[in-house]
C-alpha cells in the first residue's frame, strides 16, 4: 500500500498567502513582539511558535503548511 506524502508549502507560497491577507512576515513579527525578521526562521527550520503565528495569519493549521514537521 502506497501512501501519498504531502509536501511542505514553498516559502514563496507562504509569503503570497500572507500578502493575500494584507500582511507579511515582517509585520507579523513586529505584531508578535519579535524582532522584525524573526519569523523568517520558521520558513527554513522547525519553530512551533513561529509556525503557529504564520499559520494563524493565513487561517490554517501549521500542519497544513508544514506536514513534514507534524505528520510523523
N, CA, C and O atoms as a Tripos MOL2 file, in Angstrom:
@<TRIPOS>MOLECULE
protein
  288   287    72     0     0
PROTEIN
NO_CHARGES

@<TRIPOS>ATOM
      1 N           0.8340   -1.1740    0.0000 N.3       1 UNK1
      2 CA          0.0000    0.0000    0.0000 C.3       1 UNK1
      3 C           0.8820    1.2420    0.0000 C.2       1 UNK1
      4 O           1.7880    1.3700    0.8230 O.2       1 UNK1
      5 N           0.6140    2.1380   -0.9130 N.am      2 UNK2
      6 CA          1.4200    3.3350   -1.0380 C.3       2 UNK2
      7 C           0.6810    4.5090   -0.4050 C.2       2 UNK2
      8 O          -0.5100    4.7110   -0.6380 O.2       2 UNK2
      9 N           1.4090    5.2770    0.4000 N.am      3 UNK3
     10 CA          0.8040    6.4580    0.9980 C.3       3 UNK3
     11 C           1.3290    7.6890    0.2880 C.2       3 UNK3
     12 O           2.4900    7.7350   -0.1180 O.2       3 UNK3
     13 N           0.4790    8.6790    0.1400 N.am      4 UNK4
     14 CA          0.9290    9.9010   -0.5190 C.3       4 UNK4
     15 C           1.4230   10.8760    0.5370 C.2       4 UNK4
     16 O           0.7590   11.1250    1.5430 O.2       4 UNK4
     17 N           2.5930   11.4140    0.2840 N.am      5 UNK5
     18 CA          3.1650   12.3880    1.1960 C.3       5 UNK5
     19 C           2.8890   13.7760    0.6510 C.2       5 UNK5
     20 O           3.1180   14.0550   -0.5260 O.2       5 UNK5
     21 N           2.3990   14.6300    1.5110 N.am      6 UNK6
     22 CA          2.1930   15.9990    1.0980 C.3       6 UNK6
     23 C           3.4810   16.7690    1.3220 C.2       6 UNK6
     24 O           4.1790   16.5620    2.3150 O.2       6 UNK6
     25 N           3.7840   17.6480    0.4010 N.am      7 UNK7
     26 CA          4.9810   18.4640    0.5170 C.3       7 UNK7
     27 C           4.6840   19.7160    1.3290 C.2       7 UNK7
     28 O           3.5620   20.2210    1.3340 O.2       7 UNK7
     29 N           5.6990   20.2010    2.0080 N.am      8 UNK8
     30 CA          5.5810   21.4840    2.6960 C.3       8 UNK8
     31 C           5.3530   22.5820    1.6630 C.2       8 UNK8
     32 O           5.7980   22.4740    0.5200 O.2       8 UNK8
     33 N           4.6640   23.6270    2.0690 N.am      9 UNK9
     34 CA          4.4650   24.7600    1.1700 C.3       9 UNK9
     35 C           5.8170   25.3930    0.8650 C.2       9 UNK9
     36 O           6.6960   25.4370    1.7250 O.2       9 UNK9
     37 N           5.9760   25.8710   -0.3350 N.am     10 UNK10
     38 CA          7.1730   26.6210   -0.7080 C.3      10 UNK10
     39 C           7.1300   27.9700    0.0030 C.2      10 UNK10
     40 O           6.0540   28.5280    0.2160 O.2      10 UNK10
     41 N           8.2810   28.4870    0.3640 N.am     11 UNK11
     42 CA          8.3060   29.7670    1.0920 C.3      11 UNK11
     43 C           7.6400   30.8940    0.3110 C.2      11 UNK11
     44 O           7.0530   31.7940    0.9110 O.2      11 UNK11
     45 N           7.7230   30.8590   -1.0170 N.am     12 UNK12
     46 CA          7.0520   31.8870   -1.8230 C.3      12 UNK12
     47 C           5.5350   31.7730   -1.6970 C.2      12 UNK12
     48 O           4.8300   32.7810   -1.7220 O.2      12 UNK12
     49 N           5.0360   30.5520   -1.5610 N.am     13 UNK13
     50 CA          3.5940   30.3510   -1.3840 C.3      13 UNK13
     51 C           3.1300   30.8540   -0.0150 C.2      13 UNK13
     52 O           2.0280   31.3870    0.1150 O.2      13 UNK13
     53 N           3.9650   30.6840    0.9870 N.am     14 UNK14
     54 CA          3.6320   31.1850    2.3240 C.3      14 UNK14
     55 C           3.5820   32.7070    2.2940 C.2      14 UNK14
     56 O           2.6430   33.3150    2.8070 O.2      14 UNK14
     57 N           4.5910   33.3120    1.6960 N.am     15 UNK15
     58 CA          4.6230   34.7780    1.5980 C.3      15 UNK15
     59 C           3.4240   35.2960    0.8050 C.2      15 UNK15
     60 O           2.8220   36.3050    1.1740 O.2      15 UNK15
     61 N           3.0800   34.6120   -0.2760 N.am     16 UNK16
     62 CA          1.9340   35.0290   -1.0950 C.3      16 UNK16
     63 C           0.6300   34.9070   -0.3150 C.2      16 UNK16
     64 O          -0.2310   35.7820   -0.4040 O.2      16 UNK16
     65 N           0.4820   33.8340    0.4430 N.am     17 UNK17
     66 CA         -0.7350   33.6500    1.2410 C.3      17 UNK17
     67 C          -0.8680   34.7660    2.2780 C.2      17 UNK17
     68 O          -1.9700   35.2520    2.5330 O.2      17 UNK17
     69 N           0.2440   35.1650    2.8650 N.am     18 UNK18
     70 CA          0.2070   36.2640    3.8270 C.3      18 UNK18
     71 C          -0.1570   37.5750    3.1370 C.2      18 UNK18
     72 O          -0.9710   38.3470    3.6450 O.2      18 UNK18
     73 N           0.4440   37.8200    1.9880 N.am     19 UNK19
     74 CA          0.1560   39.0630    1.2670 C.3      19 UNK19
     75 C          -1.2910   39.1300    0.8120 C.2      19 UNK19
     76 O          -1.8830   40.2090    0.7930 O.2      19 UNK19
     77 N          -1.8690   37.9920    0.4450 N.am     20 UNK20
     78 CA         -3.2860   37.9640    0.0660 C.3      20 UNK20
     79 C          -4.1680   38.3740    1.2380 C.2      20 UNK20
     80 O          -5.2920   38.8370    1.0450 O.2      20 UNK20
     81 N          -3.6580   38.2050    2.4410 N.am     21 UNK21
     82 CA         -4.4100   38.5730    3.6420 C.3      21 UNK21
     83 C          -3.9690   39.9250    4.1890 C.2      21 UNK21
     84 O          -4.3300   40.3070    5.3030 O.2      21 UNK21
     85 N          -3.1800   40.6450    3.3900 N.am     22 UNK22
     86 CA         -2.8050   42.0120    3.7430 C.3      22 UNK22
     87 C          -1.6920   42.1590    4.7590 C.2      22 UNK22
     88 O          -1.6020   43.1780    5.4430 O.2      22 UNK22
     89 N          -0.8460   41.1520    4.8620 N.am     23 UNK23
     90 CA          0.2600   41.2460    5.8080 C.3      23 UNK23
     91 C           1.4950   40.5770    5.2210 C.2      23 UNK23
     92 O           1.4670   40.0830    4.0940 O.2      23 UNK23
     93 N           2.5630   40.5650    5.9800 N.am     24 UNK24
     94 CA          3.7980   39.9020    5.5570 C.3      24 UNK24
     95 C           4.5500   39.4410    6.8000 C.2      24 UNK24
     96 O           4.1450   39.7370    7.9240 O.2      24 UNK24
     97 N           5.6310   38.7260    6.5960 N.am     25 UNK25
     98 CA          6.3830   38.1690    7.7210 C.3      25 UNK25
     99 C           6.8990   39.2500    8.6600 C.2      25 UNK25
    100 O           6.8570   39.0900    9.8800 O.2      25 UNK25
    101 N           7.3790   40.3360    8.0990 N.am     26 UNK26
    102 CA          7.9310   41.4140    8.9220 C.3      26 UNK26
    103 C           6.8540   42.0190    9.8270 C.2      26 UNK26
    104 O           7.0740   42.2120   11.0220 O.2      26 UNK26
    105 N           5.6950   42.3140    9.2470 N.am     27 UNK27
    106 CA          4.6010   42.8950   10.0320 C.3      27 UNK27
    107 C           4.1310   41.9260   11.1190 C.2      27 UNK27
    108 O           3.8570   42.3350   12.2470 O.2      27 UNK27
    109 N           4.0420   40.6480   10.7730 N.am     28 UNK28
    110 CA          3.6410   39.6490   11.7730 C.3      28 UNK28
    111 C           4.6500   39.5790   12.9170 C.2      28 UNK28
    112 O           4.2690   39.4850   14.0830 O.2      28 UNK28
    113 N           5.9240   39.6250   12.5790 N.am     29 UNK29
    114 CA          6.9690   39.5750   13.6020 C.3      29 UNK29
    115 C           6.8180   40.7290   14.5790 C.2      29 UNK29
    116 O           6.8280   40.5360   15.7950 O.2      29 UNK29
    117 N           6.6780   41.9270   14.0330 N.am     30 UNK30
    118 CA          6.5620   43.1130   14.8770 C.3      30 UNK30
    119 C           5.3030   43.0340   15.7370 C.2      30 UNK30
    120 O           5.3450   43.3340   16.9300 O.2      30 UNK30
    121 N           4.1780   42.6270   15.1310 N.am     31 UNK31
    122 CA          2.9250   42.4970   15.8790 C.3      31 UNK31
    123 C           3.0340   41.4830   17.0170 C.2      31 UNK31
    124 O           2.3860   41.6270   18.0530 O.2      31 UNK31
    125 N           3.8540   40.4640   16.8150 N.am     32 UNK32
    126 CA          4.0250   39.4270   17.8390 C.3      32 UNK32
    127 C           5.0620   39.8170   18.8930 C.2      32 UNK32
    128 O           5.3340   39.0500   19.8170 O.2      32 UNK32
    129 N           5.6380   41.0120   18.7500 N.am     33 UNK33
    130 CA          6.6290   41.4660   19.7140 C.3      33 UNK33
    131 C           8.0080   40.8770   19.4850 C.2      33 UNK33
    132 O           8.8330   40.8310   20.3970 O.2      33 UNK33
    133 N           8.2530   40.4300   18.2650 N.am     34 UNK34
    134 CA          9.5400   39.8280   17.9100 C.3      34 UNK34
    135 C          10.3530   40.8140   17.0790 C.2      34 UNK34
    136 O           9.8190   41.8080   16.5880 O.2      34 UNK34
    137 N          11.6370   40.5370   16.9250 N.am     35 UNK35
    138 CA         12.4550   41.3350   16.0180 C.3      35 UNK35
    139 C          11.8840   41.1960   14.6130 C.2      35 UNK35
    140 O          11.3000   40.1660   14.2760 O.2      35 UNK35
    141 N          12.0510   42.2250   13.7960 N.am     36 UNK36
    142 CA         11.3510   42.2980   12.5090 C.3      36 UNK36
    143 C          11.5710   41.1230   11.5660 C.2      36 UNK36
    144 O          10.6800   40.8140   10.7740 O.2      36 UNK36
    145 N          12.6910   40.4720   11.6180 N.am     37 UNK37
    146 CA         12.9570   39.3670   10.6920 C.3      37 UNK37
    147 C          12.8970   37.9840   11.3450 C.2      37 UNK37
    148 O          13.2620   36.9910   10.7160 O.2      37 UNK37
    149 N          12.4530   37.9090   12.5730 N.am     38 UNK38
    150 CA         12.4800   36.6580   13.3320 C.3      38 UNK38
    151 C          11.6320   35.5520   12.7190 C.2      38 UNK38
    152 O          12.0610   34.3980   12.6970 O.2      38 UNK38
    153 N          10.4480   35.8680   12.2250 N.am     39 UNK39
    154 CA          9.5720   34.8130   11.7050 C.3      39 UNK39
    155 C          10.1180   34.1430   10.4460 C.2      39 UNK39
    156 O           9.6650   33.0570   10.0830 O.2      39 UNK39
    157 N          11.0710   34.7660    9.7820 N.am     40 UNK40
    158 CA         11.6830   34.1070    8.6140 C.3      40 UNK40
    159 C          12.3060   32.7750    9.0090 C.2      40 UNK40
    160 O          12.4010   31.8660    8.1850 O.2      40 UNK40
    161 N          12.7300   32.6540   10.2590 N.am     41 UNK41
    162 CA         13.3430   31.4000   10.7200 C.3      41 UNK41
    163 C          12.4140   30.2080   10.5440 C.2      41 UNK41
    164 O          12.8700   29.1030   10.2530 O.2      41 UNK41
    165 N          11.1270   30.4210   10.7170 N.am     42 UNK42
    166 CA         10.1670   29.3140   10.6100 C.3      42 UNK42
    167 C          10.0620   28.7820    9.1870 C.2      42 UNK42
    168 O           9.5770   27.6690    8.9790 O.2      42 UNK42
    169 N          10.5070   29.5540    8.2110 N.am     43 UNK43
    170 CA         10.4500   29.0890    6.8220 C.3      43 UNK43
    171 C          11.4960   28.0280    6.5260 C.2      43 UNK43
    172 O          11.3200   27.2130    5.6210 O.2      43 UNK43
    173 N          12.5830   28.0360    7.2860 N.am     44 UNK44
    174 CA         13.6830   27.1280    6.9720 C.3      44 UNK44
    175 C          13.9690   26.0680    8.0270 C.2      44 UNK44
    176 O          14.6710   25.0940    7.7540 O.2      44 UNK44
    177 N          13.4320   26.2490    9.2320 N.am     45 UNK45
    178 CA         13.6720   25.2520   10.2810 C.3      45 UNK45
    179 C          12.4910   25.2160   11.2450 C.2      45 UNK45
    180 O          11.7880   26.2140   11.4050 O.2      45 UNK45
    181 N          12.2750   24.0900   11.8750 N.am     46 UNK46
    182 CA         11.1500   23.9630   12.7980 C.3      46 UNK46
    183 C          11.2180   24.9780   13.9450 C.2      46 UNK46
    184 O          12.2460   25.1270   14.6060 O.2      46 UNK46
    185 N          10.1170   25.6550   14.1570 N.am     47 UNK47
    186 CA          9.9610   26.5830   15.2680 C.3      47 UNK47
    187 C           8.4640   26.7000   15.5380 C.2      47 UNK47
    188 O           7.8030   27.5610   14.9570 O.2      47 UNK47
    189 N           7.9220   25.8590   16.4010 N.am     48 UNK48
    190 CA          6.4730   25.7970   16.6100 C.3      48 UNK48
    191 C           5.7950   27.1340   16.8870 C.2      48 UNK48
    192 O           4.7160   27.3910   16.3520 O.2      48 UNK48
    193 N           6.3920   27.9850   17.7030 N.am     49 UNK49
    194 CA          5.7680   29.2780   17.9970 C.3      49 UNK49
    195 C           5.6160   30.1030   16.7220 C.2      49 UNK49
    196 O           4.5440   30.6470   16.4570 O.2      49 UNK49
    197 N           6.6710   30.1940   15.9450 N.am     50 UNK50
    198 CA          6.6150   30.9600   14.7020 C.3      50 UNK50
    199 C           5.6640   30.3460   13.6930 C.2      50 UNK50
    200 O           4.9480   31.0580   12.9890 O.2      50 UNK50
    201 N           5.6580   29.0370   13.6260 N.am     51 UNK51
    202 CA          4.7560   28.3360   12.7040 C.3      51 UNK51
    203 C           3.3000   28.6300   13.0490 C.2      51 UNK51
    204 O           2.4730   28.8280   12.1590 O.2      51 UNK51
    205 N           2.9910   28.6600   14.3480 N.am     52 UNK52
    206 CA          1.6140   28.9650   14.7770 C.3      52 UNK52
    207 C           1.2150   30.3900   14.4030 C.2      52 UNK52
    208 O           0.0930   30.6210   13.9540 O.2      52 UNK52
    209 N           2.1170   31.3370   14.5830 N.am     53 UNK53
    210 CA          1.8250   32.7370   14.2520 C.3      53 UNK53
    211 C           1.5370   32.8740   12.7640 C.2      53 UNK53
    212 O           0.5670   33.5230   12.3730 O.2      53 UNK53
    213 N           2.3740   32.2680   11.9380 N.am     54 UNK54
    214 CA          2.1990   32.3430   10.4850 C.3      54 UNK54
    215 C           0.9130   31.6470   10.0600 C.2      54 UNK54
    216 O           0.1260   32.2000    9.2930 O.2      54 UNK54
    217 N           0.7050   30.4450   10.5560 N.am     55 UNK55
    218 CA         -0.4820   29.6730   10.1720 C.3      55 UNK55
    219 C          -1.7670   30.3780   10.5830 C.2      55 UNK55
    220 O          -2.7370   30.3920    9.8260 O.2      55 UNK55
    221 N          -1.7780   30.9560   11.7660 N.am     56 UNK56
    222 CA         -2.9680   31.6680   12.2330 C.3      56 UNK56
    223 C          -3.2710   32.8480   11.3140 C.2      56 UNK56
    224 O          -4.4340   33.1080   11.0070 O.2      56 UNK56
    225 N          -2.2480   33.5570   10.8750 N.am     57 UNK57
    226 CA         -2.4560   34.6930    9.9750 C.3      57 UNK57
    227 C          -3.0090   34.2440    8.6260 C.2      57 UNK57
    228 O          -3.7800   34.9670    7.9950 O.2      57 UNK57
    229 N          -2.6170   33.0510    8.1870 N.am     58 UNK58
    230 CA         -3.0970   32.5140    6.9100 C.3      58 UNK58
    231 C          -4.4770   31.8820    7.0760 C.2      58 UNK58
    232 O          -5.2630   31.8320    6.1290 O.2      58 UNK58
    233 N          -4.7640   31.4050    8.2750 N.am     59 UNK59
    234 CA         -6.0660   30.8000    8.5370 C.3      59 UNK59
    235 C          -6.1040   29.2950    8.3830 C.2      59 UNK59
    236 O          -7.1490   28.7160    8.0870 O.2      59 UNK59
    237 N          -4.9470   28.6590    8.5880 N.am     60 UNK60
    238 CA         -4.8650   27.2030    8.5200 C.3      60 UNK60
    239 C          -4.0680   26.6920    9.7150 C.2      60 UNK60
    240 O          -3.4600   27.4770   10.4430 O.2      60 UNK60
    241 N          -4.0710   25.3920    9.9130 N.am     61 UNK61
    242 CA         -3.2680   24.7670   10.9470 C.3      61 UNK61
    243 C          -1.8200   24.6750   10.4580 C.2      61 UNK61
    244 O          -1.5940   24.4740    9.2650 O.2      61 UNK61
    245 N          -0.8330   24.8170   11.3530 N.am     62 UNK62
    246 CA          0.5610   24.6900   10.9240 C.3      62 UNK62
    247 C           0.8610   23.3870   10.1780 C.2      62 UNK62
    248 O           1.7260   23.3600    9.3030 O.2      62 UNK62
    249 N           0.1550   22.3150   10.5200 N.am     63 UNK63
    250 CA          0.4050   21.0290    9.8610 C.3      63 UNK63
    251 C          -0.0020   21.0390    8.3920 C.2      63 UNK63
    252 O           0.4350   20.1810    7.6250 O.2      63 UNK63
    253 N          -0.8210   21.9860    7.9970 N.am     64 UNK64
    254 CA         -1.1910   22.1230    6.5860 C.3      64 UNK64
    255 C          -0.0250   22.7280    5.8080 C.2      64 UNK64
    256 O           0.2470   22.3200    4.6780 O.2      64 UNK64
    257 N           0.6550   23.6880    6.4010 N.am     65 UNK65
    258 CA          1.7760   24.3650    5.7380 C.3      65 UNK65
    259 C           3.0400   23.5100    5.7830 C.2      65 UNK65
    260 O           3.7780   23.4320    4.8020 O.2      65 UNK65
    261 N           3.2820   22.8760    6.9170 N.am     66 UNK66
    262 CA          4.4970   22.0720    7.1160 C.3      66 UNK66
    263 C           4.1540   20.6420    7.5130 C.2      66 UNK66
    264 O           4.4350   20.2450    8.6440 O.2      66 UNK66
    265 N           3.5600   19.8600    6.6270 N.am     67 UNK67
    266 CA          3.1970   18.4900    7.0040 C.3      67 UNK67
    267 C           4.4020   17.6460    7.4280 C.2      67 UNK67
    268 O           4.2610   16.7530    8.2630 O.2      67 UNK67
    269 N           5.5640   17.9120    6.8750 N.am     68 UNK68
    270 CA          6.7420   17.1140    7.2430 C.3      68 UNK68
    271 C           7.1460   17.3270    8.6940 C.2      68 UNK68
    272 O           7.8020   16.4720    9.2880 O.2      68 UNK68
    273 N           6.7660   18.4440    9.2600 N.am     69 UNK69
    274 CA          7.1220   18.7530   10.6430 C.3      69 UNK69
    275 C           6.1060   18.2000   11.6400 C.2      69 UNK69
    276 O           6.4110   18.0620   12.8240 O.2      69 UNK69
    277 N           4.9090   17.8870   11.1710 N.am     70 UNK70
    278 CA          3.8450   17.4740   12.0850 C.3      70 UNK70
    279 C           3.3390   16.0590   11.8460 C.2      70 UNK70
    280 O           2.8980   15.4000   12.7880 O.2      70 UNK70
    281 N           3.3890   15.5890   10.6360 N.am     71 UNK71
    282 CA          2.8460   14.2650   10.3000 C.3      71 UNK71
    283 C           3.9450   13.2210   10.3020 C.2      71 UNK71
    284 O           4.3920   12.7830    9.2420 O.2      71 UNK71
    285 N           4.3760   12.8260   11.4690 N.am     72 UNK72
    286 CA          5.4660   11.8500   11.5670 C.3      72 UNK72
    287 C           4.9510   10.5330   12.0270 C.2      72 UNK72
    288 O           5.7230    9.5840   12.1700 O.2      72 UNK72
@<TRIPOS>BOND
     1     1     2 1
     2     2     3 1
     3     3     4 2
     4     3     5 am
     5     5     6 1
     6     6     7 1
     7     7     8 2
     8     7     9 am
     9     9    10 1
    10    10    11 1
    11    11    12 2
    12    11    13 am
    13    13    14 1
    14    14    15 1
    15    15    16 2
    16    15    17 am
    17    17    18 1
    18    18    19 1
    19    19    20 2
    20    19    21 am
    21    21    22 1
    22    22    23 1
    23    23    24 2
    24    23    25 am
    25    25    26 1
    26    26    27 1
    27    27    28 2
    28    27    29 am
    29    29    30 1
    30    30    31 1
    31    31    32 2
    32    31    33 am
    33    33    34 1
    34    34    35 1
    35    35    36 2
    36    35    37 am
    37    37    38 1
    38    38    39 1
    39    39    40 2
    40    39    41 am
    41    41    42 1
    42    42    43 1
    43    43    44 2
    44    43    45 am
    45    45    46 1
    46    46    47 1
    47    47    48 2
    48    47    49 am
    49    49    50 1
    50    50    51 1
    51    51    52 2
    52    51    53 am
    53    53    54 1
    54    54    55 1
    55    55    56 2
    56    55    57 am
    57    57    58 1
    58    58    59 1
    59    59    60 2
    60    59    61 am
    61    61    62 1
    62    62    63 1
    63    63    64 2
    64    63    65 am
    65    65    66 1
    66    66    67 1
    67    67    68 2
    68    67    69 am
    69    69    70 1
    70    70    71 1
    71    71    72 2
    72    71    73 am
    73    73    74 1
    74    74    75 1
    75    75    76 2
    76    75    77 am
    77    77    78 1
    78    78    79 1
    79    79    80 2
    80    79    81 am
    81    81    82 1
    82    82    83 1
    83    83    84 2
    84    83    85 am
    85    85    86 1
    86    86    87 1
    87    87    88 2
    88    87    89 am
    89    89    90 1
    90    90    91 1
    91    91    92 2
    92    91    93 am
    93    93    94 1
    94    94    95 1
    95    95    96 2
    96    95    97 am
    97    97    98 1
    98    98    99 1
    99    99   100 2
   100    99   101 am
   101   101   102 1
   102   102   103 1
   103   103   104 2
   104   103   105 am
   105   105   106 1
   106   106   107 1
   107   107   108 2
   108   107   109 am
   109   109   110 1
   110   110   111 1
   111   111   112 2
   112   111   113 am
   113   113   114 1
   114   114   115 1
   115   115   116 2
   116   115   117 am
   117   117   118 1
   118   118   119 1
   119   119   120 2
   120   119   121 am
   121   121   122 1
   122   122   123 1
   123   123   124 2
   124   123   125 am
   125   125   126 1
   126   126   127 1
   127   127   128 2
   128   127   129 am
   129   129   130 1
   130   130   131 1
   131   131   132 2
   132   131   133 am
   133   133   134 1
   134   134   135 1
   135   135   136 2
   136   135   137 am
   137   137   138 1
   138   138   139 1
   139   139   140 2
   140   139   141 am
   141   141   142 1
   142   142   143 1
   143   143   144 2
   144   143   145 am
   145   145   146 1
   146   146   147 1
   147   147   148 2
   148   147   149 am
   149   149   150 1
   150   150   151 1
   151   151   152 2
   152   151   153 am
   153   153   154 1
   154   154   155 1
   155   155   156 2
   156   155   157 am
   157   157   158 1
   158   158   159 1
   159   159   160 2
   160   159   161 am
   161   161   162 1
   162   162   163 1
   163   163   164 2
   164   163   165 am
   165   165   166 1
   166   166   167 1
   167   167   168 2
   168   167   169 am
   169   169   170 1
   170   170   171 1
   171   171   172 2
   172   171   173 am
   173   173   174 1
   174   174   175 1
   175   175   176 2
   176   175   177 am
   177   177   178 1
   178   178   179 1
   179   179   180 2
   180   179   181 am
   181   181   182 1
   182   182   183 1
   183   183   184 2
   184   183   185 am
   185   185   186 1
   186   186   187 1
   187   187   188 2
   188   187   189 am
   189   189   190 1
   190   190   191 1
   191   191   192 2
   192   191   193 am
   193   193   194 1
   194   194   195 1
   195   195   196 2
   196   195   197 am
   197   197   198 1
   198   198   199 1
   199   199   200 2
   200   199   201 am
   201   201   202 1
   202   202   203 1
   203   203   204 2
   204   203   205 am
   205   205   206 1
   206   206   207 1
   207   207   208 2
   208   207   209 am
   209   209   210 1
   210   210   211 1
   211   211   212 2
   212   211   213 am
   213   213   214 1
   214   214   215 1
   215   215   216 2
   216   215   217 am
   217   217   218 1
   218   218   219 1
   219   219   220 2
   220   219   221 am
   221   221   222 1
   222   222   223 1
   223   223   224 2
   224   223   225 am
   225   225   226 1
   226   226   227 1
   227   227   228 2
   228   227   229 am
   229   229   230 1
   230   230   231 1
   231   231   232 2
   232   231   233 am
   233   233   234 1
   234   234   235 1
   235   235   236 2
   236   235   237 am
   237   237   238 1
   238   238   239 1
   239   239   240 2
   240   239   241 am
   241   241   242 1
   242   242   243 1
   243   243   244 2
   244   243   245 am
   245   245   246 1
   246   246   247 1
   247   247   248 2
   248   247   249 am
   249   249   250 1
   250   250   251 1
   251   251   252 2
   252   251   253 am
   253   253   254 1
   254   254   255 1
   255   255   256 2
   256   255   257 am
   257   257   258 1
   258   258   259 1
   259   259   260 2
   260   259   261 am
   261   261   262 1
   262   262   263 1
   263   263   264 2
   264   263   265 am
   265   265   266 1
   266   266   267 1
   267   267   268 2
   268   267   269 am
   269   269   270 1
   270   270   271 1
   271   271   272 2
   272   271   273 am
   273   273   274 1
   274   274   275 1
   275   275   276 2
   276   275   277 am
   277   277   278 1
   278   278   279 1
   279   279   280 2
   280   279   281 am
   281   281   282 1
   282   282   283 1
   283   283   284 2
   284   283   285 am
   285   285   286 1
   286   286   287 1
   287   287   288 2
@<TRIPOS>SUBSTRUCTURE
     1 UNK1         2 RESIDUE 1 A UNK
     2 UNK2         6 RESIDUE 1 A UNK
     3 UNK3        10 RESIDUE 1 A UNK
     4 UNK4        14 RESIDUE 1 A UNK
     5 UNK5        18 RESIDUE 1 A UNK
     6 UNK6        22 RESIDUE 1 A UNK
     7 UNK7        26 RESIDUE 1 A UNK
     8 UNK8        30 RESIDUE 1 A UNK
     9 UNK9        34 RESIDUE 1 A UNK
    10 UNK10       38 RESIDUE 1 A UNK
    11 UNK11       42 RESIDUE 1 A UNK
    12 UNK12       46 RESIDUE 1 A UNK
    13 UNK13       50 RESIDUE 1 A UNK
    14 UNK14       54 RESIDUE 1 A UNK
    15 UNK15       58 RESIDUE 1 A UNK
    16 UNK16       62 RESIDUE 1 A UNK
    17 UNK17       66 RESIDUE 1 A UNK
    18 UNK18       70 RESIDUE 1 A UNK
    19 UNK19       74 RESIDUE 1 A UNK
    20 UNK20       78 RESIDUE 1 A UNK
    21 UNK21       82 RESIDUE 1 A UNK
    22 UNK22       86 RESIDUE 1 A UNK
    23 UNK23       90 RESIDUE 1 A UNK
    24 UNK24       94 RESIDUE 1 A UNK
    25 UNK25       98 RESIDUE 1 A UNK
    26 UNK26      102 RESIDUE 1 A UNK
    27 UNK27      106 RESIDUE 1 A UNK
    28 UNK28      110 RESIDUE 1 A UNK
    29 UNK29      114 RESIDUE 1 A UNK
    30 UNK30      118 RESIDUE 1 A UNK
    31 UNK31      122 RESIDUE 1 A UNK
    32 UNK32      126 RESIDUE 1 A UNK
    33 UNK33      130 RESIDUE 1 A UNK
    34 UNK34      134 RESIDUE 1 A UNK
    35 UNK35      138 RESIDUE 1 A UNK
    36 UNK36      142 RESIDUE 1 A UNK
    37 UNK37      146 RESIDUE 1 A UNK
    38 UNK38      150 RESIDUE 1 A UNK
    39 UNK39      154 RESIDUE 1 A UNK
    40 UNK40      158 RESIDUE 1 A UNK
    41 UNK41      162 RESIDUE 1 A UNK
    42 UNK42      166 RESIDUE 1 A UNK
    43 UNK43      170 RESIDUE 1 A UNK
    44 UNK44      174 RESIDUE 1 A UNK
    45 UNK45      178 RESIDUE 1 A UNK
    46 UNK46      182 RESIDUE 1 A UNK
    47 UNK47      186 RESIDUE 1 A UNK
    48 UNK48      190 RESIDUE 1 A UNK
    49 UNK49      194 RESIDUE 1 A UNK
    50 UNK50      198 RESIDUE 1 A UNK
    51 UNK51      202 RESIDUE 1 A UNK
    52 UNK52      206 RESIDUE 1 A UNK
    53 UNK53      210 RESIDUE 1 A UNK
    54 UNK54      214 RESIDUE 1 A UNK
    55 UNK55      218 RESIDUE 1 A UNK
    56 UNK56      222 RESIDUE 1 A UNK
    57 UNK57      226 RESIDUE 1 A UNK
    58 UNK58      230 RESIDUE 1 A UNK
    59 UNK59      234 RESIDUE 1 A UNK
    60 UNK60      238 RESIDUE 1 A UNK
    61 UNK61      242 RESIDUE 1 A UNK
    62 UNK62      246 RESIDUE 1 A UNK
    63 UNK63      250 RESIDUE 1 A UNK
    64 UNK64      254 RESIDUE 1 A UNK
    65 UNK65      258 RESIDUE 1 A UNK
    66 UNK66      262 RESIDUE 1 A UNK
    67 UNK67      266 RESIDUE 1 A UNK
    68 UNK68      270 RESIDUE 1 A UNK
    69 UNK69      274 RESIDUE 1 A UNK
    70 UNK70      278 RESIDUE 1 A UNK
    71 UNK71      282 RESIDUE 1 A UNK
    72 UNK72      286 RESIDUE 1 A UNK
